């Protein structure tokens, strides 16, 4: 089971969160991208852009924050955070 936790933060407060589960046999990268799309769909957000700094943070910590710079449209929160909370085989 692969699980991705998506959270919206504003003023150091958690406004909304969701967990996306994926049982497919797809690659980890595809699960992450599909999970992020699902998080954004559930929260009625446009998909953010992966900047180089976002990719580096995710590779290092299995967690990434998407700020206003990552979104094309205006957002009314500080950032969207995604975090891998369970990987296949763990």
Secondary structure, DSSP 4 states (H G I P E B T S, - for coil): -EEEEEEEEETTEEEEEEEEEE-S-S-HHHHHHHHHHHHHHHTT-PPPP--HHHHHHHHHHSEEEE-GGG-SS--SSSEEEEEEEE-TT-
